[in-house]
Every structure is written in structure tokens, then in C-alpha cells.
Amino acid sequence: MGSPTEVQPNREEALARNILEEMIPFNRLVGVKVLKVEHGRVELGVENRPDLMGNFFLGAVHGGVIMTMMDVAAGAAVVSSMESFRHMKDLTTVDMRADFLRMGRGERFVCRAEVLRRGKSLATCRMEFLDMENQLLATGMAVFRILTNGDQKPQSNTLTEEQP
């Protein structure tokens, strides 16, 4: 039988999947899929579809999809460096920038994010958006604010202890 530390990552990955893929309506609309969750690192996937294209004639995914994937991946990476994915409600994007290096063509894409530094109130992340041939399409940097007890939090909190 495994130790409790071996079980915890599976539970957190299941919680991450539930929150990122199911509970956030915009992520569902885009088709965000959790591929891997590690401490301070997250890998997400998305499939290209006609309704996500920015340049339909060239079959290129919209830059907004790329920015969304980088924002979600970076936020999830910050939360993965905390005690639990229940802290997703305690995070807000402060700043994010991207460099688009190549047109996003292909059937599927991967977005990776890692935390570079996390303090008590701010976290900085680096993101990459790649095609299935592992070709780098975009890079990004983001800063997140970690809300504390004194900060204004949302009125309705759907992340309860009863959820997986």
C-alpha cells in the first residue's frame, strides 16, 4: 500500500480536472484538458476546432485561445504550488504578456506553465504554447495576486470541502 504522499497528487489532479475542465464555464467552452499536474508545474491540452480559429483560411487557432490556455495553465501552476487546488478561488491575474512566435496550426496543442517565484501575495510564472510536434508557438509571463483573508473575495464560493 502506498504512503499518503503518493495518494495526494492523484487527489489533487482529480480536483484540478474537476475545477479546470468542468466548473469554469469558459474553460469548458474552449475545451481545456488537464494533462499533468506537478508541484508548481501544469500541462494542459486543447484541440483545434473551427470555432476556435482566428484565421479560418489558414487553419490557425485564435490568439485569444492561446492567451486563455496560458492564463489557465499559469494560474493552475501557482495553485499547484499551494496546499490544495481549493485555493484556485484565492488567485487573480495581475499582469500577463505573450510573444506569438509562429502561427498555431494543427489538431492539438499543449500549454505548459511553471512557477518561477511565489511569495505571500504575488507569484510569477512562465508559459509555453506548443504544437504536437513540440514546436514552440508562443511564450508568456504572468503575475498573479494571491488573495489573503483581508482581501475582497467572491460572494459565492462553490469550492467546498465536500467536493473531490
C-alpha positions in Angstrom: 0.0 0.0 0.0 1.3 3.5 -0.9 2.0 6.3 1.6 -0.3 9.2 2.0 2.1 11.4 0.0 1.6 9.1 -3.0 -2.1 9.3 -2.9 -2.3 13.1 -2.5 -1.1 14.0 -6.1 -3.8 11.8 -7.6 -6.5 13.5 -5.5 -5.2 17.0 -6.3 -5.0 16.1 -10.0 -8.6 14.9 -9.9 -9.6 18.2 -8.1 -7.7 20.2 -10.7 -9.5 18.3 -13.5 -12.9 19.0 -11.9 -12.2 22.7 -11.4 -10.4 23.5 -14.6 -12.4 21.3 -17.0 -15.9 21.3 -15.5 -16.5 24.1 -13.0 -15.2 27.0 -15.1 -17.7 27.6 -17.9 -15.2 29.4 -20.2 -12.7 26.6 -19.9 -15.4 24.1 -20.9 -16.2 26.3 -23.9 -12.6 26.4 -25.0 -12.1 22.7 -24.3 -9.3 22.9 -21.7 -7.9 19.5 -20.7 -5.6 18.8 -17.8 -2.7 16.6 -18.9 -0.3 16.8 -16.0 -0.1 18.5 -12.5 3.1 18.7 -10.5 4.2 21.0 -7.7 4.5 24.4 -9.4 4.0 23.0 -12.9 1.0 22.2 -15.1 0.5 21.0 -18.6 -2.8 21.5 -20.4 -4.1 20.5 -23.8 -6.7 21.8 -26.2 -8.0 20.6 -29.6 -8.2 22.9 -32.5 -11.7 23.3 -33.9 -13.3 25.6 -36.5 -14.9 27.7 -33.8 -11.5 28.4 -32.2 -9.8 29.6 -35.3 -8.7 33.2 -35.7 -7.7 32.8 -39.3 -10.0 30.2 -40.8 -8.4 30.3 -44.2 -5.0 29.3 -42.7 -6.5 27.0 -40.0 -4.8 28.9 -37.3 -6.0 28.9 -33.7 -7.1 32.3 -32.4 -4.6 34.2 -30.2 -7.3 34.5 -27.5 -7.3 30.8 -27.2 -3.5 30.8 -26.7 -3.8 33.6 -24.1 -6.6 31.7 -22.3 -4.6 28.5 -22.2 -1.5 30.3 -20.9 -3.6 32.2 -18.2 -5.3 29.0 -17.0 -2.1 26.9 -17.0 -0.2 29.6 -15.1 -2.9 30.1 -12.5 -3.1 26.3 -12.1 0.7 26.1 -11.7 0.5 28.7 -8.9 -2.3 26.8 -7.2 -0.4 23.5 -7.6 2.4 25.1 -5.5 -0.1 25.7 -2.7 -1.6 23.1 -0.3 -4.7 22.3 -2.4 -6.5 23.2 -5.7 -9.2 24.6 -3.4 -7.0 27.8 -3.4 -8.0 28.4 -7.0 -10.6 30.9 -5.6 -7.7 32.8 -3.9 -6.0 33.8 -7.1 -6.4 36.6 -9.6 -4.3 37.6 -12.7 -2.4 40.9 -12.3 -0.4 41.0 -15.5 0.2 38.7 -18.4 2.1 39.1 -21.7 2.7 36.9 -24.6 5.1 36.7 -27.6 3.5 34.9 -30.6 6.3 33.2 -32.4 4.5 31.1 -35.0 1.0 30.6 -36.4 -0.9 28.0 -34.3 -1.8 25.3 -36.8 -2.6 21.7 -36.1 -5.1 19.5 -34.5 -4.0 19.7 -30.9 -1.9 22.0 -28.7 -0.1 21.8 -25.4 0.4 24.6 -22.9 3.0 24.3 -20.1 3.4 26.7 -17.2 5.8 26.8 -14.3 6.0 29.0 -11.2 9.3 30.9 -11.2 8.7 32.6 -7.8 5.8 32.5 -5.3 5.7 34.9 -2.4 3.0 35.5 0.1 1.0 37.8 -2.1 2.4 37.5 -5.7 3.5 34.7 -7.9 5.4 34.9 -11.3 5.0 32.2 -14.0 6.5 31.4 -17.4 4.3 29.7 -20.0 4.8 27.9 -23.4 2.3 27.1 -26.0 3.4 24.3 -28.4 2.0 22.2 -31.2 2.0 18.4 -31.2 5.5 18.4 -32.9 6.7 20.2 -29.8 7.3 23.4 -31.9 7.1 26.5 -29.7 4.3 28.7 -30.9 4.1 31.3 -28.1 5.8 32.1 -24.8 4.4 34.2 -22.0 5.0 35.6 -18.5 2.3 36.2 -15.9 2.0 37.7 -12.4 -0.8 36.5 -10.1 -2.1 38.0 -6.8 -2.7 35.6 -4.0 -5.7 36.8 -2.1 -5.4 36.8 1.7 -8.0 36.9 4.5 -8.2 40.7 4.4 -8.9 40.8 0.6 -12.3 41.0 -1.0 -13.3 37.5 -2.1 -16.2 36.4 -4.3 -19.6 36.3 -2.6 -20.5 32.8 -3.7 -17.9 30.1 -3.1 -18.6 26.8 -4.9 -15.4 25.2 -3.8 -16.4 23.4 -0.6 -14.8 20.7 1.4 -17.3 18.1 0.1 -16.0 18.3 -3.5 -13.4 15.8 -4.7 
